[in-house]
């Protein structure tokens, strides 16, 4: 791994750590001020709805503009928004609706930031290091997510939940600086663009079509992402409700609640390390569908426990089930997509896989309000099990198994050439 990858790696881990601290503090603040799980679900809805829409409409920006500058700018915008919330809390002028406005802006930034980073990684590592690179990034990002809630709980006890939001703002500003130091090595296309990076409605429509054209080439990946969307919708139902789950079901304090999410991410780290050690596998489809089924089983089991220590074990095991799907999914796309189309295809990939999050977050909050928090864990688990079983029953998912070099060559030939970008250097 070379210096550009490590700069992106450091920026990502730093931002994830600050984000984990800040978001946990936001959850606590909202629950303290309202006591409503329905509003907590609505807050997530305000984040993911613009994320979903802009991710679709903004596919061309990722391939037509300098990815490094784009990621840096998006981080600055996030820092300004979080900093503004901090100032309003400090001055006593804060209102609950500001959380929802901030969520929409942050979701809009996240819509472009994540696929841009995913599209940049294959330019920073060698092809035979893709699985290792994605696994390394996921394991350390998960480590940051582990540390975040724990650190946040101490800040809450020491100086209040507002202090964690200041850390969030500082981390994205510093992450922006680190990203600006990345110098992107040679890619497939480095000549200057011929269209001066012009974006119009017709061009946006064309970019969206080109993103979806990749999935028409490989229907198996379309099915995989739609099945993943079912599991993602289930996770969206419960993830922002750990604070009310801990207080109402397990009857624990904020530090103990933070340990639940921490052990969840410890499980992700352990599994990501194992995935990186295993490397590429031949039967990817069965491997990935087994991951979805395992996720569903442990999520269902959580719905039946009121014992804190048993819940800790189940959250750890739940975390261990996830990287086996995510890491291989990312590496498959990175191996198959021509660099000129990485951004738009990754955007459509995330749209297909995460487009169900708005529905999950909105319904999860109100289901919890009406039927209790355990019900959302059971519902989410059942959906994931169903998705995995459906995947196992579809025989032509073996299209993504085995060596992908020949398929990658075919796809590269079928994609129409597009105007290329100028060299992406800081």
C-alpha positions as CSV (number, residue, x, y, z in Angstrom):
1,X,0.0,0.0,0.0
2,X,1.4,3.4,-1.0
3,X,1.2,6.9,0.6
4,X,-2.0,8.0,-1.3
5,X,-4.0,5.1,0.1
6,X,-2.7,5.7,3.6
7,X,-3.7,9.4,3.4
8,X,-7.3,8.4,2.4
9,X,-7.2,5.7,5.0
10,X,-6.2,8.2,7.8
11,X,-8.8,10.7,6.7
12,X,-11.5,8.1,6.6
13,X,-10.7,6.6,10.0
14,X,-10.4,10.1,11.6
15,X,-13.8,11.3,10.2
16,X,-15.5,8.0,11.1
17,X,-14.3,8.3,14.7
18,X,-15.5,11.9,15.0
19,X,-18.8,11.0,13.3
20,X,-19.3,8.0,15.7
21,X,-18.8,10.3,18.6
22,X,-21.0,13.1,17.2
23,X,-23.9,10.9,16.1
24,X,-24.1,9.1,19.4
25,X,-24.2,12.5,21.2
26,X,-27.0,13.6,18.7
27,X,-29.0,10.5,19.5
28,X,-28.7,11.2,23.2
29,X,-29.6,14.9,22.8
30,X,-32.7,14.1,20.7
31,X,-33.9,11.4,23.1
32,X,-33.2,13.6,26.1
33,X,-35.1,16.5,24.6
34,X,-38.1,14.6,23.2
35,X,-38.2,11.0,24.5
36,X,-39.7,10.0,21.1
37,X,-38.4,7.0,19.2
38,X,-40.7,8.1,16.3
39,X,-38.8,11.4,16.0
40,X,-35.5,9.5,16.1
41,X,-36.6,7.4,13.2
42,X,-37.8,10.5,11.4
43,X,-34.4,12.1,11.9
44,X,-32.7,9.2,10.1
45,X,-35.3,9.5,7.3
46,X,-34.4,13.2,6.8
47,X,-30.8,12.1,6.4
48,X,-31.2,9.2,4.0
49,X,-34.0,10.6,1.8
50,X,-31.8,13.4,0.2
51,X,-28.9,11.0,0.3
52,X,-30.8,8.6,-1.9
53,X,-32.1,11.2,-4.3
54,X,-28.8,13.1,-4.7
55,X,-26.8,9.9,-5.0
56,X,-28.9,9.1,-8.1
57,X,-28.9,12.6,-9.7
58,X,-25.2,13.3,-8.8
59,X,-23.6,10.2,-10.4
60,X,-21.9,12.2,-13.1
61,X,-20.2,14.6,-10.7
62,X,-18.0,11.8,-9.3
63,X,-16.6,10.8,-12.7
64,X,-16.5,14.3,-14.3
65,X,-14.9,16.3,-11.4
66,X,-11.7,15.9,-9.4
67,X,-12.6,13.3,-6.8
68,X,-10.1,14.5,-4.3
69,X,-11.3,18.1,-4.4
70,X,-14.9,16.9,-4.3
71,X,-14.3,14.8,-1.1
72,X,-12.4,17.6,0.6
73,X,-15.2,20.1,-0.2
74,X,-17.9,17.8,1.1
75,X,-16.1,17.4,4.3
76,X,-15.8,21.2,4.7
77,X,-19.6,21.6,4.2
78,X,-20.2,18.9,6.8
79,X,-17.9,20.7,9.3
80,X,-19.7,24.0,8.8
81,X,-23.1,22.4,9.4
82,X,-22.0,20.6,12.6
83,X,-20.2,23.6,13.7
84,X,-23.3,25.7,13.3
85,X,-25.3,23.3,15.4
86,X,-22.6,23.5,18.1
87,X,-22.7,27.3,18.1
88,X,-26.5,27.3,18.4
89,X,-26.4,24.9,21.3
90,X,-23.7,27.0,23.0
91,X,-25.6,30.2,22.6
92,X,-28.9,28.8,23.7
93,X,-30.7,29.4,20.4
94,X,-31.0,25.8,19.4
95,X,-34.4,24.3,18.2
96,X,-35.2,20.7,17.5
97,X,-36.0,21.4,13.8
98,X,-32.4,22.4,13.3
99,X,-31.4,18.7,13.8
100,X,-33.7,17.8,10.8
101,X,-32.3,20.6,8.6
102,X,-28.7,19.5,9.4
103,X,-29.6,15.9,8.7
104,X,-30.8,16.7,5.2
105,X,-27.6,18.7,4.4
106,X,-25.4,15.9,5.9
107,X,-27.2,13.3,4.0
108,X,-26.8,15.2,0.8
109,X,-23.0,15.4,1.4
110,X,-22.8,11.7,2.3
111,X,-24.6,10.9,-1.0
112,X,-21.5,11.9,-3.0
113,X,-18.8,11.4,-0.4
114,X,-19.0,7.6,0.1
115,X,-19.2,6.5,-3.6
116,X,-16.4,9.0,-4.5
117,X,-14.2,7.4,-1.9
118,X,-15.1,3.9,-3.1
119,X,-14.3,5.0,-6.7
120,X,-11.0,6.4,-5.7
121,X,-9.6,3.4,-3.9
122,X,-9.0,1.2,-7.0
123,X,-6.7,4.1,-8.3
124,X,-4.7,4.0,-5.1
125,X,-4.0,0.2,-4.8
126,X,-3.0,-2.6,-7.1
127,X,-5.6,-4.9,-8.4
128,X,-4.4,-7.9,-6.4
129,X,-4.6,-5.7,-3.2
130,X,-8.3,-4.6,-3.6
131,X,-9.8,-7.2,-1.2
132,X,-7.0,-6.4,1.3
133,X,-7.4,-2.7,0.9
134,X,-11.1,-2.7,1.4
135,X,-10.8,-5.1,4.3
136,X,-8.1,-3.0,6.0
137,X,-10.2,0.2,5.5
138,X,-13.3,-1.5,6.8
139,X,-11.6,-3.0,9.9
140,X,-10.0,0.2,11.0
141,X,-13.1,2.3,10.2
142,X,-15.0,-0.2,12.3
143,X,-12.4,0.2,15.1
144,X,-13.1,3.9,15.0
145,X,-16.8,3.2,15.3
146,X,-16.1,1.0,18.3
147,X,-14.2,3.7,20.0
148,X,-16.6,6.5,19.2
149,X,-19.6,5.6,21.4
150,X,-17.3,4.7,24.3
151,X,-15.5,8.0,24.0
152,X,-18.8,9.8,23.6
153,X,-20.2,8.3,26.8
154,X,-17.3,9.7,28.8
155,X,-17.7,13.2,27.2
156,X,-21.4,13.0,28.0
157,X,-20.7,12.3,31.6
158,X,-17.9,14.9,31.8
159,X,-19.2,17.9,29.8
160,X,-22.5,17.0,28.2
161,X,-23.5,15.6,24.8
162,X,-22.8,18.9,23.1
163,X,-19.0,18.4,23.4
164,X,-19.1,15.3,21.1
165,X,-20.5,17.4,18.3
166,X,-17.5,19.8,18.5
167,X,-15.3,16.8,18.0
168,X,-17.3,15.7,15.0
169,X,-16.9,19.2,13.4
170,X,-13.1,19.2,14.1
171,X,-12.6,15.7,12.6
172,X,-14.2,16.5,9.3
173,X,-12.2,19.6,8.9
174,X,-9.0,17.8,9.6
175,X,-10.1,14.9,7.3
176,X,-10.6,17.5,4.5
177,X,-7.0,18.7,4.9
178,X,-5.6,15.1,4.8
179,X,-7.6,14.3,1.6
180,X,-6.1,17.4,-0.1
181,X,-2.6,16.0,0.3
182,X,-3.5,12.9,-1.8
183,X,-1.8,12.7,-5.2
184,X,-3.6,10.2,-7.4
185,X,-1.3,7.9,-9.3
186,X,-1.8,7.0,-13.0
187,X,-5.2,5.7,-14.0
188,X,-6.8,4.4,-17.2
189,X,-7.6,7.9,-18.3
190,X,-5.7,11.1,-17.4
191,X,-6.2,13.3,-20.4
192,X,-8.2,16.5,-20.0
193,X,-11.9,16.4,-20.4
194,X,-13.4,17.6,-23.7
195,X,-16.7,18.8,-22.3
196,X,-15.2,21.2,-19.6
197,X,-17.0,19.1,-16.9
198,X,-20.4,20.5,-18.1
199,X,-23.4,19.0,-16.3
200,X,-26.9,19.4,-17.8
201,X,-30.2,17.7,-17.3
202,X,-29.6,15.6,-20.4
203,X,-26.1,14.7,-19.3
204,X,-27.4,13.7,-15.8
205,X,-30.0,11.5,-17.5
206,X,-27.3,10.0,-19.7
207,X,-25.0,9.4,-16.6
208,X,-27.8,7.6,-14.7
209,X,-28.4,5.4,-17.7
210,X,-24.7,4.5,-18.0
211,X,-24.7,3.6,-14.3
212,X,-27.6,1.3,-14.7
213,X,-26.2,-0.2,-17.9
214,X,-23.6,-1.9,-15.9
215,X,-26.2,-3.9,-14.0
216,X,-27.9,-4.8,-17.2
217,X,-24.6,-6.5,-18.2
218,X,-24.6,-8.5,-14.9
219,X,-28.2,-9.2,-13.7
220,X,-26.8,-11.3,-10.8
221,X,-25.3,-8.2,-9.2
222,X,-28.7,-6.4,-9.5
223,X,-30.3,-9.2,-7.6
224,X,-27.6,-9.3,-5.0
225,X,-27.9,-5.5,-4.3
226,X,-31.7,-5.8,-4.1
227,X,-31.4,-8.6,-1.6
228,X,-28.9,-6.5,0.3
229,X,-31.4,-3.7,0.3
230,X,-33.9,-5.8,2.2
231,X,-31.3,-6.5,4.9
232,X,-30.2,-2.8,4.9
233,X,-33.8,-1.7,5.4
234,X,-34.0,-4.0,8.5
235,X,-30.8,-2.6,10.0
236,X,-32.0,0.9,9.4
237,X,-35.1,0.1,11.5
238,X,-33.1,-0.5,14.7
239,X,-29.6,1.1,14.5
240,X,-30.6,4.6,15.6
241,X,-32.8,3.2,18.4
242,X,-30.0,1.7,20.6
243,X,-30.5,4.4,23.2
244,X,-34.2,3.7,23.8
245,X,-33.6,0.0,23.5
246,X,-30.9,0.1,26.2
247,X,-33.0,2.3,28.5
248,X,-36.4,0.8,28.0
249,X,-35.6,-2.9,27.4
250,X,-32.2,-3.6,29.0
251,X,-32.5,-0.8,31.6
252,X,-28.8,0.3,31.3
253,X,-26.9,3.6,31.3
254,X,-25.2,5.4,28.4
255,X,-21.8,3.8,28.9
256,X,-23.4,0.3,28.8
257,X,-25.4,1.3,25.7
258,X,-22.2,2.5,24.0
259,X,-20.7,-1.0,24.7
260,X,-23.5,-2.6,22.7
261,X,-22.6,-0.7,19.6
262,X,-18.9,-1.0,20.3
263,X,-19.0,-4.8,20.5
264,X,-21.1,-4.8,17.3
265,X,-18.2,-3.1,15.6
266,X,-15.6,-5.2,17.3
267,X,-17.4,-8.2,15.6
268,X,-17.2,-6.3,12.2
269,X,-13.4,-5.8,12.8
270,X,-12.8,-9.5,13.6
271,X,-14.7,-10.6,10.6
272,X,-13.1,-8.0,8.3
273,X,-9.7,-9.3,9.4
274,X,-10.7,-12.9,8.7
275,X,-12.1,-11.8,5.3
276,X,-8.9,-10.1,4.4
277,X,-6.9,-13.1,5.4
278,X,-9.1,-15.5,3.4
279,X,-8.9,-13.2,0.3
280,X,-10.9,-14.0,-2.8
281,X,-13.2,-17.1,-2.6
282,X,-14.6,-19.1,-5.5
283,X,-18.2,-19.4,-4.4
284,X,-18.8,-15.7,-3.6
285,X,-22.6,-15.9,-4.1
286,X,-23.1,-18.6,-1.4
287,X,-20.6,-16.9,0.9
288,X,-22.6,-13.6,0.6
289,X,-26.0,-15.1,1.0
290,X,-24.9,-17.1,4.0
291,X,-23.8,-13.7,5.5
292,X,-27.3,-12.3,5.0
293,X,-29.0,-15.3,6.7
294,X,-26.6,-15.2,9.6
295,X,-27.3,-11.5,10.1
296,X,-31.0,-12.3,10.3
297,X,-30.6,-15.1,12.8
298,X,-28.7,-13.0,15.3
299,X,-30.9,-10.0,14.8
300,X,-34.0,-12.1,15.6
301,X,-32.3,-13.5,18.7
302,X,-31.7,-10.0,20.0
303,X,-35.4,-9.4,20.0
304,X,-36.0,-12.1,22.6
305,X,-33.4,-11.1,25.2
306,X,-33.7,-8.7,28.1
307,X,-30.3,-9.8,29.6
308,X,-27.6,-7.2,29.1
309,X,-24.7,-9.6,28.9
310,X,-26.4,-11.9,26.5
311,X,-27.2,-8.9,24.4
312,X,-23.5,-8.0,24.3
313,X,-22.7,-11.4,23.0
314,X,-25.4,-11.3,20.3
315,X,-24.4,-7.8,19.1
316,X,-20.8,-9.0,18.7
317,X,-21.9,-12.1,16.7
318,X,-24.2,-9.9,14.6
319,X,-21.3,-7.7,13.7
320,X,-19.2,-10.7,12.7
321,X,-21.8,-11.6,10.0
322,X,-21.6,-8.4,8.0
323,X,-18.1,-8.0,6.4
324,X,-18.4,-11.3,4.5
325,X,-21.0,-9.7,2.3
326,X,-19.8,-6.1,2.2
327,X,-16.1,-6.7,1.4
328,X,-16.7,-9.2,-1.4
329,X,-19.4,-7.0,-2.9
330,X,-17.1,-4.0,-3.0
331,X,-14.2,-6.0,-4.5
332,X,-16.4,-7.5,-7.2
333,X,-17.5,-4.1,-8.4
334,X,-13.9,-2.7,-8.2
335,X,-12.7,-5.5,-10.4
336,X,-15.4,-5.3,-13.0
337,X,-16.0,-1.5,-13.5
338,X,-13.9,0.5,-15.9
339,X,-12.3,3.5,-14.1
340,X,-14.2,6.0,-16.3
341,X,-17.5,4.7,-14.9
342,X,-16.5,3.9,-11.3
343,X,-18.3,6.9,-9.8
344,X,-21.7,6.5,-11.5
345,X,-21.8,2.7,-11.1
346,X,-20.8,2.9,-7.4
347,X,-23.6,5.5,-6.9
348,X,-26.2,3.2,-8.5
349,X,-24.8,0.3,-6.5
350,X,-25.4,2.2,-3.3
351,X,-28.8,3.4,-4.5
352,X,-29.9,-0.2,-5.1
353,X,-28.3,-1.5,-1.9
354,X,-29.3,1.4,0.4
355,X,-32.3,2.9,-1.3
356,X,-34.6,1.1,1.3
357,X,-33.0,2.9,4.2
358,X,-35.5,5.9,4.2
359,X,-38.4,3.4,4.5
360,X,-36.6,1.3,7.2
361,X,-35.7,4.3,9.3
362,X,-39.1,5.9,9.1
363,X,-41.1,2.7,9.8
364,X,-38.7,1.4,12.4
365,X,-39.1,4.5,14.6
366,X,-42.9,4.4,14.6
367,X,-43.1,0.6,14.8
368,X,-41.0,0.9,18.0
369,X,-43.3,3.6,19.2
370,X,-46.4,1.5,18.7
371,X,-45.3,-2.1,19.3
372,X,-42.1,-1.8,21.3
373,X,-38.4,-1.8,20.4
374,X,-38.0,-5.7,20.4
375,X,-40.5,-6.0,17.6
376,X,-38.2,-4.1,15.2
377,X,-35.3,-6.5,15.8
378,X,-37.5,-9.5,15.0
379,X,-38.9,-7.8,11.9
380,X,-35.4,-6.8,10.6
381,X,-34.0,-10.3,11.3
382,X,-36.9,-12.0,9.4
383,X,-36.3,-9.8,6.4
384,X,-32.6,-10.6,6.3
385,X,-33.2,-14.4,6.5
386,X,-35.8,-14.2,3.8
387,X,-33.4,-12.3,1.5
388,X,-30.6,-14.8,2.0
389,X,-32.8,-17.8,1.3
390,X,-34.1,-16.2,-1.9
391,X,-30.6,-15.6,-3.0
392,X,-29.6,-19.2,-2.4
393,X,-32.6,-20.4,-4.5
394,X,-31.5,-18.4,-7.6
395,X,-29.0,-20.6,-9.5
396,X,-27.7,-17.9,-11.9
397,X,-26.1,-15.9,-9.1
398,X,-23.1,-18.1,-9.9
399,X,-22.3,-15.5,-12.5
400,X,-20.3,-13.6,-9.8
401,X,-18.4,-16.8,-8.8
402,X,-14.9,-17.8,-9.9
403,X,-12.3,-15.7,-11.9
404,X,-13.8,-12.4,-13.1
405,X,-11.0,-11.3,-15.5
406,X,-12.8,-12.5,-18.6
407,X,-16.1,-10.8,-17.5
408,X,-14.2,-7.6,-16.7
409,X,-12.7,-7.5,-20.2
410,X,-16.2,-8.0,-21.8
411,X,-17.7,-5.2,-19.8
412,X,-14.9,-2.8,-20.7
413,X,-15.5,-3.4,-24.3
414,X,-19.2,-3.0,-24.1
415,X,-19.1,0.4,-22.2
416,X,-19.1,3.3,-24.6
417,X,-16.2,5.6,-24.2
418,X,-16.8,8.9,-22.4
419,X,-14.9,12.2,-22.1
420,X,-12.1,11.6,-19.6
421,X,-11.1,13.7,-16.6
422,X,-8.1,15.8,-15.9
423,X,-5.6,14.3,-13.6
424,X,-6.9,14.1,-10.0
425,X,-4.1,15.5,-8.0
426,X,-4.3,17.7,-4.9
